[in-house]
Amino acid sequence: MGLFDFLKQKDTKNMKRKKLPEEVRHVVEILKKVKDPETELNIVDEGLVYGLTVEGSKVQVFLLMARSTPHCHFCQMIAINVQRKILDRIIRVLKEEGFDRIEVYNELGLLLAEG
């Protein structure tokens, strides 16, 4: 058993969900291409994406980017580097799919990145 085996993708196929608008489902599938560099899980299945707004070619992504050890400065540095990689990948994959304006916010509503 590996260290991160408990983070394996959950079986969400049998879970009941509200039907999302087609454009939102499309963006969710695009965001599944973005992997967390620490766990190699995609950010959707990992639970980092908690909100999404799509208006034409504009996308707003809302992420839950909580740090598990707020008092460890070394851990904070690693978390900031991982966060930066995730944000860059989100912007890149959405730009590649033709979205013109991308905004990524944290759980406090603060703008983390835009492209």
C-alpha positions in Angstrom: 0.0 0.0 0.0 1.5 3.4 -1.1 1.6 6.5 1.0 -1.2 8.3 -0.9 -3.4 5.2 -1.8 -6.2 6.6 0.4 -6.4 9.6 -2.0 -7.3 7.4 -5.0 -10.1 8.5 -7.2 -13.5 8.0 -5.7 -16.2 6.1 -7.7 -18.6 9.0 -8.4 -20.5 7.3 -11.3 -23.2 6.0 -9.0 -23.7 9.2 -7.0 -26.8 11.2 -7.7 -26.1 14.7 -9.0 -28.0 17.6 -10.4 -27.6 17.8 -14.1 -25.1 20.6 -14.8 -25.3 22.9 -17.8 -23.4 21.5 -20.8 -20.8 24.4 -20.7 -20.0 23.7 -17.0 -19.7 20.0 -17.6 -17.3 20.8 -20.5 -15.1 22.9 -18.2 -15.1 20.3 -15.5 -13.8 17.7 -18.0 -11.1 20.2 -19.1 -10.1 20.8 -15.4 -9.7 17.0 -14.9 -6.6 17.3 -17.1 -5.0 19.4 -14.3 -3.1 17.1 -11.9 -2.0 18.0 -8.4 1.8 17.6 -8.7 2.0 16.1 -5.2 -0.7 13.4 -5.4 -1.0 13.0 -9.2 -4.8 13.1 -8.8 -6.8 15.6 -10.9 -8.0 18.7 -9.1 -11.7 17.9 -9.6 -11.7 14.4 -8.1 -9.3 15.6 -5.4 -11.9 18.1 -4.3 -10.0 21.3 -4.9 -12.6 22.8 -7.2 -15.7 23.8 -5.3 -17.3 26.3 -7.7 -17.4 27.2 -11.4 -19.0 29.9 -13.4 -19.0 29.9 -17.2 -20.2 32.9 -19.3 -19.4 32.5 -22.9 -15.6 32.6 -23.1 -15.1 33.7 -19.5 -14.5 31.1 -16.8 -14.3 31.7 -13.0 -12.9 28.8 -11.0 -13.2 28.6 -7.2 -10.6 26.5 -5.4 -10.3 25.3 -1.9 -6.6 25.7 -1.2 -6.2 25.1 2.5 -2.8 24.5 4.0 -2.6 21.6 6.4 0.2 22.9 8.5 0.0 26.7 8.8 2.8 27.1 11.3 5.5 25.2 9.3 7.3 27.7 7.1 8.9 25.0 5.0 5.5 23.4 4.4 4.1 26.8 3.4 6.8 27.2 0.8 6.1 23.8 -0.7 2.3 24.5 -0.6 2.8 27.9 -2.4 5.0 26.2 -5.1 2.4 23.5 -5.6 -0.4 26.1 -5.7 1.4 28.1 -8.3 1.9 25.0 -10.5 -1.8 24.2 -10.2 -2.9 27.7 -11.1 -0.6 27.9 -14.1 -1.9 24.6 -15.4 -5.5 25.7 -14.9 -4.9 28.8 -17.0 -3.0 26.9 -19.6 -5.6 24.1 -20.2 -8.5 26.6 -20.3 -6.6 28.9 -22.7 -5.8 25.9 -25.0 -9.6 25.1 -25.1 -10.3 28.7 -26.3 -11.4 30.5 -23.2 -10.4 34.2 -23.3 -10.8 35.3 -19.7 -10.0 33.0 -16.8 -10.2 34.0 -13.2 -9.2 31.6 -10.3 -10.3 32.5 -6.8 -9.6 30.9 -3.4 -12.2 30.0 -0.7 -12.1 33.6 0.6 -13.0 35.0 -2.8 -9.5 36.4 -3.4 -8.3 36.4 -7.0 -5.3 34.0 -7.2 -4.6 34.1 -10.9 -6.1 35.3 -14.1 -5.3 34.8 -17.8 
